[in-house]
C-alpha cells in the first residue's frame, strides 16, 4: 500500500499516478485498489469544491490563505472518505480489473476427458499476472503460439483461444490412463498417419446433431510447444484447412476475422459440435482482450 503522503498527493496531483504505475508490475491488484481509491478521492474533492462554490459567499475575511486552507481541508476529507465499502472506488476497481485481465470472468465450459488442473508450474517464464485462470493461460502459451503464427500466418491469439476452448482454459486437458498429461491442446486425434504416442479417452462427438460419448485415440506430445508445432503443421499441410489458413493470414485480427476463422474451421470439419464456431468466436474475443491486458 502507498504511504498516506503519496495517497494525499495523488488526490491533488494526477502526476502521482506514476508511483502507482511503477508498482503495478509487482502488485497488480494492489495497484488497482489504490488507483480506484485515489480516483474516488479526486472525484469527491471536485464534488466538495462544487458544493462550496454554490453554497458559500465571499466575505471580508476571504483571501488566498483561507482559500488554500479550505482546499487542503477538502483534500483531507476526500482522502479519508475514499475507499469506504460500497463506494465509488469498488466499482472503479472492478472495471479496472476486468480491463487488465485480473478478473477475466467465467471460463467457458467445454467437453473433455477430465478435470485435472493444467500444470502451470511448467511455464518457462514468470508472468506479471498470477498463474491462474484465463489470463495465466494466455500468457503461458503466448510464445509457442507466436512461433506457430510465424509458421502459418494464423494470429497467435486465435490459436491460444482454440487451445483454451478445447481444454477449458487448461483445466480439462486430455491425459493418459495413469493421469499424466498428453500436452494435446487442440484435440487432434491419432489417425493412421500418426506414429507417435497416443492417449485413449472418452470424449463427446456429435452424430446427426446428437451428442454421444465415444472412445477415441488422441495424439500425445512431450510438451505444449510440441502441441502448437504439430497444430501448425496440420493446418499448413492438410488440404482441408488451406482456405482457413489463407483467410486468417489475410484478415489478421481485425473486424470479423475471429468469426471468419471459427466458421472456416467448422466448415472444414475440425469439430462435430454444430455450435463450435459460435463458441470459439466468443473465446477468441476474450483471448484478444486478455492478450492486450498482459502485453
N, C-alpha and C positions, 0 to 999 in steps of 0.2 A: 504494500500500500504506500502511496506517496505521503510524505510528511504534510502536516497541516499547512505549513507555509506555502508549499507548492500547490496545494489544493486551493488556497485562497487566491494565489497568484493567477491560477487558471480562470477563476471566476471573474477576474477583472482584466486579464490579458490573454488573448487567444494564442499568443505565441508560446505560452507554456505547454501547449499541446505537444511540442517537440519532446518534452520529458516523458510523456506517455508513449509516444511513438518509439522512443528508444528502448522502452521496457516491454513493448508488445511481443518481441521475438522470444523473450524469456518467460513471460507470463501472459499469454493472450487473453485469457478470461479475466484476469485481474486488471489488465489494461482496459478492457471493455467496460468493466464495472466502474472504474474510476472515470473513464471518459463520459459514460452516461450520467454519472453523478455531477460532473462538472458542467455538462451541458444543461442539466436541470438547474444548477446554481446560476448559470448565465441567464437562463430564461426567467427565473424568479427575480433576479436582480433587475432585469429590464422591466418586469412587471411592477416591481415596487417603485421604480423611477416614474413610470407612467402614472401610478396611483398618486404619488406625491405631487406630480405636475398638475393633476386635475383637482386635487383637494386642498392644496396649500397655497396661500398667497404670500407674496413677498412682503417683508416688513423692514423696519428701520435697522434691525439687528442683523439682517441677512448680508453676508459678504462672502468672499472667496473661501475664508477659513471655515465658516459654518457649512457651506456647500460641500467642501471636501469631507468634513466630519460626517455629514449626512450620508454621502456616498460610501464612505468607509463602513458606516454602521449598516447600511443596506447590504453591502457585500458580505459582512459578517453574518447577518441574519440569513441571507440566501444560502451561504455555505453550510451553516448549521442545519438548516431545514432540508437541504437537498439530500436525497438518498433514503428518505423515510419509506417504510414498507407501503406498497400500493401507490407510490408517487410516480411522477413522470419518468424518472430515471429507470424504473423497472421496464417500462415499455420501450424506452430507447435501447436498453441493454439487450432485450430480446431481439430487436430488429438488427442491431449490430452483430449479434452472434449468428443470426441467420445469414447475413451478408458475408460474414467471414468464414462460414462453414463450420463454426464451432457447435452449432445446433442444426445439423443438416436435415432434420425432420425424420419421418418414419422411413424405414428401409423397405423397399418393395419386397413382397413375398413371392418367391418362385419355387417351383417344384424341384427337388433334388434328392440326393441319396441319404443325407444325414444332417445332423445339426452340430457337427463339430466346428468350434470356432477356428478361424483361419490362424495359422501360426505366424502372427505378425512380428514375432521376435526375429524372424529371418530377414526382415527388412535390412538391406545393406547400408543404408544411411539414415541418420536421425532426421526426424521431421520437426517442423516448427509447431505442428498441431499434435494433440495426443493421438497415439497409435490406436485408435478405436473408431468404429463406425465407418460411415461413408467417406468422411474426409481423409481418414487414415488409409483407406483402401485406394483412393485416387492417388495419393502421393506415393504409396508403396509401389505401385505398378507404373508410375509415370515414365521412368527411364526405359523399361522394357517396351512400353507402348510406343515411345518415340523412335526407338530403333525399328519397330515394326512399321511405323509410319514412313520412315525413310525407305523401307523396302517395298511398300505397297502404294503409298500416296494416300491411304485412308487416314483421316485425322486420328491422332492418338487418343483423344477424348472419346471418340466413338468406340474404339476397341476396349478401352478401360470400362466404358459403360456396358458393353456387351458382356465382358467378363463379370461385371457386377451383377447384371441381370441373370446370368447363367448360374452364379454361385450364391445369390442372395447377399451381395456385398461381402463375400468371403466367409460367410457364416455357415454355408451349406455346400461345402465342396465334395467332390467325388473322392472317396477313399477306398483303399484296398480292404480286403476282408479282415486284416489284422488292425485296421484303424489308421494306418499310415497314409499320408496324403499322396494323391496321384498327381498333384500340381496341374490338373486339367481344368483350366479356367473357362474354356469355351464349349464344353460338352461335345468335343469331337469324338466320334465313335471310331472303333478299331475295325476297319474293313479288311478285306483280303490283302490290300497293298501294305498294310501296317506291319512292320517286322519287330517293333519294339515291345516293351512290357504293356500289359493291359490291366484294367480294373473292371471287374464284373459286378454290376449293381442293379437294383430295381429302380426304374425311372418311370416317368409318365409320358405316354405318347398319345396323340390324338388320331383316332381312326374313324373316318366318316363323321368328324365333328365330336366324337365321344372320347373322353379321357379314359385311358386304360393303363394299368400297371404292367410293365413288361421288364424282363431281364435283358440287359444289353451290355456289351463289352465296349469300354472306352479306352482311349489311348492314355498312357501314363508317361510322365516325364520325370526328369531329375530335379527340375526347378521351375519356378514360374516363368523365368526368362525363356526356357525351352518351350513352354506352352505358347507364349506370344510368338516366338520364332516359327513354330510349326503352324500356327494360325495364319501368319503372314504368308508362309509357303503355300498353304492350301488355297488362300484367296488369290494368290498370283498365278498358280498353275492350273487350277480347276476351271474348265470351260464354263461351268455353271455360274461362276462368280465374276467372270471377266467384265460384264456390264456393270456390276455393282462397284467393282474397284475403279473402273474408268469414271463412272459418275461421281463417286466420292472424291476422287482426285481432282476433278474439275470444280466441284461445288464448294470444297472446303468445309468450314463450319457455319457459314452464314446462312441467313434466310431459312428455307425449308430443307436444308441439307440433311438435318438429322432425320426427319421423317422420310426423305427420299432414300437414305441409306437403309433404314429399317425396313421400309416397304420393299426395297430391292432384295434384301436378304430373304424376306418371306416369299416373294415371288420365285426366287431361285430354289426354294425348298430347304432353307437352312434349318428350320424347325417346323414341327407339325402343329403347333399351337396356332389356331386361327387368329388369336389376338396378339401374336408375337410382335408385330410391327408397332402396334399402339403402345404396348408395354415397354418395348425397347426405346421408343422415341421419348417417353417420359423419363427413363433412366438416363438417356443421353443428355437431356436438358438439365437434369440435376447434376450430372457429372461436369458439364461445362461450367455451371455456376461454382461448383466446388473447386474445379481446376483454377478458375480465376482467383478464388479466395486464398489459395495456398501458393500462388505464383510469387 
